[in-house]
């Protein structure tokens, strides 16, 4: 296991290198930051002086080398908007995004697994058709539209939940519901199909032939193996949840990394954008690594 972990960590290094390269190139292609930093009446000499101060007049490969060395030290520059180190700003926002996406992920997995198992147990019944229809509807609804509808009903018409912002646990209900419903709608058919496939395997028939109760067969023998694809799917859904948080945080004015990225792009505060993207990439890779470890714990055969 230790050799496997070391190998996976080493594999993360070139991936992170490619991510930093892509982020750097996109930021350079996004435009000249001096147009945002200087007044419209600034002269050409003022712009050249600003470009020299920021190091933008150097060759592109030298700029990237400086950026990479600074990034390895945790330095992504200073925010033009906040006048603070970009890493410090992102570090203050990450706990709020982790809170939002973490709660949403747990809710979606619990809801998706429970409903997926119930759907498989009630195969080809009206309840099964209802769950399939609801999961398809959840996958089809865009985040922003679902968020607006929840705000309309629960915040404007019934006035039982706060519309936006953060503070109490009530502020988490609506944005977490948006992310959890969309993710659970993808988990339900996955668990259902895996359960239906496993229930027809030989070892399940053997367990039934021993006279075991159906609940024991389902939850002790079939359920554990049905979770294997869910673990992989959950790890792959973490970037999707973070991407959904970009929209959800904007709709609900949740002050996390998603809203910070949108605001930084609109103000061309690219040092903050770079720090956000790289940190999200690191969190995603760590989540994938943890998912692989959990995968091997659920199925000991994978360790060999």
N, C-alpha and C positions, 0 to 999 in steps of 0.2 A: 504493500500500500504506500509506503514512504517513497519508493522509487517512482511509483505512478504519480504521486503528488508533485515530486520534484520535476518530472518530465512535463507535466501539465503546466506548472509555473513557468518553466523555460519556454514552452510553446506560446505563452501569453506575451512574451517580450517582443517578438516580431509583429504580432498582431497590434500591440500598443504602438509600436513604431509606425506601422502603416496608418493607424488612426490619427496619430499626431501629424503625419505628412498630409493626409487628406484635409484635416482641419486647417492646417497652415495654408494650403493652396487655396481652399475655398475662401478663407478670410482675405487673402491677397487679391483674389478675383472679385471680391465684393465691392471694391472701390477704394478711393483715396480717403483715408480718415481725416486728412487735414481739412477737407471740405466741411466736416462736421465740427471740427475743433476751432476753426478760425471764422471770423465774421465774413459775410459775403463781400465786403469791400476790401478785404485783405489783398495785398499786392502779390505778384508772382515771387518776389524775393522773400516775402513772409512765408509763403508756402514752402519754398525750397529750404528755408531755415528750419521750419518745423519738421520737414521730411528728414533733414540731416540729424536733428535732435532725436528723432524716433528711430533712426537707423534705416529708414525706408529707401534711401538712395544707394544702399549697398546691393551687390548681386544677390539674387534670390537664394542661392544655395548657402551663402554666408548668413543671410537672415534666418534661414531654417536651422542652421547649425546653432546659432545663438538662441533661437527659440527652444530647440530641443534640450540644450544644456540647462537653460533656465527652468524648463518644465520638469526636468529630472530633479531639480532642487525645490520644486513646488512653487516656482515663481512664474506666473503668467502675465506679469505686468501690472500696471495700475489702471483702475477703472477711470475713464474720462468723465463719467457721470457722477460717481460717488467719491472720487479722489481718494480711494482706498485700494489696497492690494486686492486683485480680483479673487484670489484664493480665499481671502478672509470673507468676502461678500458671499461667495458660493458656500463656504463652510457654515455660514449662518443660516442659509436657506435649505441646505440638504436635509437637516432633521425634519423639517415640515413636509418635504416631499416623501421622505422615507416613511414618515408616519402615515401619510395619505395612501401611498401605494402599498405599504405593508399591511395595513388594516384591510384594504380592498382585496389584496391577494389572498389573505386568510379567509375572508368572507366568501370570496368567489370559489375557492377550492372546496371549502366545507359545503357550500350550497350546491356546487356542481357535482361533487362526488355523491352526496346524499340523493339528489334528484336523479343523477345518472343511474345509480343502483336501483332506485325505485322504478325508473322507467324500464330498466332491463327486466326486473321482476314482473312488471305488468306489461310484458311484451305484447304488442298488437291489441291493446285494449284502448278504450277512449282516453284513459289517463295518460297512456303512452303517447297517443297522438297529440294530446293537449300539450305535454311537455316538449315534444318535438317542435310544435308550432311556436310555442313561447321562446324556445331557444333560437329558432330561426329568426324570429322577430327581434330578439335581443342582439343578434349578430348584424342585423340589417340597419338598426337605428344608429345614426352618427352620434358621437359623444356630445357635440354642442347642442343638437336638437333635443336629446334626452335631458340634458342639463337644463335647458330653457323650459321644457315641459314640467320638470320637477319644481323649478323655481315658481312657475306660474301657478301650479296647484297647491304645493305645500308652503310656499312663501307669500303668494299674493292673494289667492282665493281663500285658502283655509287658515293661513297665517299661524302655522304650528311650528315652523322651523325657520331659522335665520336664512336670509337670502345669500349672503356672501361674507367674506372675511374669515377670521379665526379667533378663537378665544376659549370657548367651551366645547364639550364633546358634541353638542348639537350642531356646531358648524361643520363637523365631519360627516354628518349623516347623508346629506345630499351629494357631495362630491364622491364619497366612498360608494354610494349606491350606484352612481353612474359607471364607475370603473368596475365594480363588483358584478353588476348585471351583465355587462358586455363580456367580461372574462368568463363568468359562470356559464353563459350561453355557449361558449366554445368547449367548456369542460364536459357539459352534460352529454352531448352526442359521443364524445371520445370515451367516457366511462361506460356509456350504454353499449357501444359497439364492442368494446373489449370484454365486458361482462358476458354479452351474448356469445361471443366467440369462445371464451373460456368455459362457459357452461356446457359446451358440447365436446370438450376434450375427454380423453380416456380416464385421467385420474379423477375427474369429477364424477364420471359414471361409476368408477370403483368406489368412491366415497359414498355414493348413494346406495350402491349394492351392499355396503356394510351395514346399512340401516341407520346411517346418521341423519339427524334432523336437517330439514332444508336450510334452516337458518345457519346451522353449523357449516354446512357445505358451502353456502354463499359467503359468509363472513370470515371463516377460518381458512378455507382452501381457495376460493375463487377471488375474493376481494383483494387479497394481498398482491396477487399477480396482476390484477387489473390496474393496480396503482402504478406499475412501472412506467407505462407511457405518460401517465399524468405528471410524474416527476420531471421527465424531460420536457413535456409541454409547459410546465410551470416555469422552468428555467428560461425557455424561449419566450414566454409571455412577459417576462420582466422588462425587456426593452419596449414591448408593446404598451405595457402599463405606463412606463415613463413617457412614451410618446403620447399616449392618451392624456396623461397628466398635463402636457403642454396646453391642450385645449381646455381640459376640465378646470385647471387652476385659473385660466384666464376667465372662463365663464363665471366661476364662483369667487373670483378675486382672492384666491388662496395664495398667500405670499411664499410660494415655494420656488424651486429651481425652474419649473416650467414657465411660470409667469416672468421670472427673471430673464430667461432666454428670450422670450417674446419682446420684452421691454428693451433688452440690450441690442437685439437686432434692429429694432425700430430707431434706436438712437446711435447705431453703428458703434456700440461699445464692445469691440471685438475681443478685447482681452478677457472680458467676462464670459463671452460666448465660448471662447477656447477653453477656459477653465471648466465651464459647465459640461461641455461635450466630452472632454477627456475624463473628468470625474465620473460621469455617467457610464462611459465605456469601461472604466476600471471596475465599477460596481457590478456591471453586467457580467464581466468576465469572472469576477469572484463568485457571483451567483451561479454561473454555469459550472464552475469548479465544485461548489458545494453540492449542486444537483448530481454531478457524477459520483461524488463520494456517497451521497445518500442512496443513489441507485445501486451501488455495490453493497450497501448495508441491507437493502431490501432483498436483493437477489445475490446470495453469496457466490453463485457460479461465476459472476462477472469478475470477481477478484482474481480468478485464474485465467 
